[in-house]
Amino acid sequence: MLTELNYDRRSFQFEQILKKSKMKYFLLTITFLIAFGWQANAQQSGTCGDFTVTLEDSWIWGWEGGFIDIYVNGTLFLGGVTVVQSSTPDTVLVPMDISDIISITYTPGMNSVENQYNVYDETGIEVAAQGVGNTTPGNVGDHTIPTGPVACEPTGIESASSAIDLNIFPNPNNGSFTLELNSINTNELEIKILNTHGQVVFIKSQFEDFSSINELIDLRDRAGGIYFVVVTTDIKTQIKKLILH
C-alpha cells in the first residue's frame, strides 16, 4: 500500500511538471509568434509598394535544403526562405521604398534543378526569374554592392491622356471582386488575368462603353495566390497585382 501511494504521488508530481512544461512551451510559442509571425501580418507596404517573390518546386517535394536570402539595399530582409512540400507557389511580399534595391542569394540543396523563383515589381511586372527550364537558380543582383531590380525606377513621363485609372476592390479577395476603369481614351480594350505561370485565367475584350468599365469578376474556382490583371488599350498596357485568398 505504501509503495502504491508513493507511486501515485510521484505520478501526480510528474503530471504537474509535465503540465507546467507544456504551459511554458505554449507561452514561448505565443511569444515567438507575437515577436515574429504576427508582426509580419501587420507589415506595411513601402512608399513604392511591395515587390513579390514567388518560390516553387517542379516536383512538389520542396527545395530539400535549398533556400534564398532576400536583401533590400544590402541589408538582410528575410533569410532562409524555402519551399516545403507544396503544389502551389509560395509567396513573400517585400515592402519597397522608392529607389530601393532588392538582391537575392540562392543556396542550393538536393535536386536544385527543380527549384524556381521569380521576382515581380510593385506593378506586377516580372523583373527577375531564376531556375526557369529545369536549370539551377542563380542569384539576383549582388547584395554586397548592392545591385538588383530597383523599386519605382523612373521610366519616363506619362501623359494624362494615356493614363489608365485602374482599380480593383477588394484586393486581396476570395476570388469575387470588381474591376473598375475610368476615363479611358481608347477605342480598343482588353482585360486579361494571368497566374504566376503566365497562363490566362480570364479574358474579355467586348464592352459596350470603353470610357467607363465596372466589371464584376468571379475567380472563386481558382486556387489562392498571386495573379496579374493586364489591361491593354491601343496605346498603353497597365498591370496590377491581384491576390486571391
Residue pairs with C-beta under 8 A, 6 or more apart in sequence:
43 93
43 95
44 95
45 93
45 95
46 95
46 96
46 97
46 98
46 100
46 151
47 97
47 98
47 152
48 96
48 97
48 98
48 99
48 100
48 122
48 151
48 152
49 95
49 96
49 122
49 123
49 151
49 152
50 93
50 94
50 95
50 96
50 122
50 241
51 93
51 94
51 96
51 102
51 119
51 120
51 121
51 122
51 127
51 149
51 151
52 91
52 92
52 93
52 94
52 119
52 120
52 124
52 226
52 241
53 68
53 70
53 81
53 91
53 92
53 94
53 104
53 117
53 118
53 119
53 120
54 89
54 90
54 91
54 92
54 117
54 118
54 120
54 196
54 226
55 63
55 68
55 81
55 82
55 83
55 89
55 90
55 91
55 92
55 115
55 116
55 117
56 83
56 86
56 88
56 89
56 90
56 115
56 116
56 117
56 196
57 63
57 83
57 86
57 114
57 115
57 116
58 114
58 115
58 116
58 134
59 111
59 114
60 85
60 86
60 87
61 85
61 111
61 114
62 82
62 83
62 84
62 85
62 86
63 82
63 83
63 109
63 112
63 115
64 109
64 110
64 111
65 108
65 109
65 110
66 82
66 106
66 107
66 108
66 109
66 110
66 112
66 115
67 79
67 80
67 81
67 82
67 106
67 107
67 109
68 81
68 82
68 104
68 105
68 106
68 107
68 117
69 76
69 78
69 79
69 80
69 81
69 104
69 105
69 107
69 143
70 76
70 77
70 78
70 79
70 81
70 92
70 94
70 102
70 103
70 104
71 77
71 102
71 103
71 104
71 105
71 143
71 146
71 148
72 94
72 96
72 100
72 101
72 102
72 103
73 100
73 101
73 146
74 101
74 103
74 143
74 144
74 145
74 146
76 143
77 94
78 92
78 94
81 90
81 92
83 90
83 115
88 223
88 224
88 225
89 196
89 225
89 226
91 225
91 226
94 102
96 102
96 122
96 151
96 152
97 151
98 151
98 152
99 150
99 151
99 152
99 153
100 150
100 151
101 141
101 146
101 147
101 148
101 149
101 150
101 151
102 119
102 140
102 141
102 148
102 149
102 151
103 139
103 140
103 141
103 142
103 143
103 146
103 147
103 148
104 117
104 119
104 128
104 130
104 139
104 140
104 141
104 148
105 139
105 143
106 115
106 117
106 130
106 137
106 138
106 139
108 115
108 136
108 137
109 115
112 131
112 136
112 137
113 131
113 134
113 135
113 136
114 134
115 131
115 136
115 137
116 129
116 130
116 131
116 132
116 137
117 129
117 130
117 131
117 137
118 126
118 128
118 129
118 130
118 196
119 126
119 127
119 128
119 129
119 140
119 149
120 126
120 127
120 226
120 228
120 241
121 127
121 149
121 151
122 151
122 152
123 238
123 239
123 240
123 241
124 228
124 229
124 239
124 240
124 241
125 239
127 149
128 140
128 148
128 149
130 137
130 138
130 139
130 140
131 137
140 148
140 149
141 147
141 148
141 149
142 148
161 185
162 185
162 235
162 236
163 183
163 236
164 181
164 184
164 231
164 233
164 236
164 238
165 181
165 182
165 183
165 184
166 179
166 180
166 181
166 229
166 231
166 238
166 240
167 179
167 180
167 181
167 182
168 177
168 178
168 179
168 180
168 229
168 240
168 242
169 177
169 178
169 180
170 177
171 177
171 242
171 243
172 243
172 244
172 245
173 242
173 243
173 244
173 245
174 220
174 244
174 245
175 218
175 219
175 220
175 221
175 222
175 244
176 216
176 217
176 218
176 219
176 220
177 216
177 217
177 219
177 242
178 214
178 215
178 216
178 217
179 191
179 213
179 214
179 215
179 217
179 229
180 213
180 214
180 215
181 189
181 212
181 213
181 214
181 231
182 212
182 213
183 211
183 212
184 210
184 211
184 212
184 213
184 233
185 211
186 210
186 233
186 234
186 235
187 210
187 234
188 205
188 210
188 232
188 233
188 234
189 205
189 207
189 210
189 213
189 231
189 232
189 233
190 203
190 204
190 205
190 231
190 232
191 202
191 203
191 204
191 205
191 213
191 215
191 229
191 230
191 231
192 200
192 202
192 203
192 229
192 230
192 232
193 200
193 201
193 202
193 203
193 217
193 219
193 227
193 228
193 229
193 230
193 242
194 200
194 201
194 227
194 228
194 230
195 201
195 222
195 225
195 226
195 227
196 225
196 226
196 227
196 228
201 219
201 222
201 227
202 217
202 219
204 215
207 213
219 227
219 244
222 244
223 244
224 244
224 245
225 243
225 244
226 241
226 242
226 243
227 241
227 242
227 243
227 244
228 239
228 240
228 241
228 242
229 239
229 240
229 241
229 242
230 237
230 238
230 239
231 237
231 238
231 239
231 240
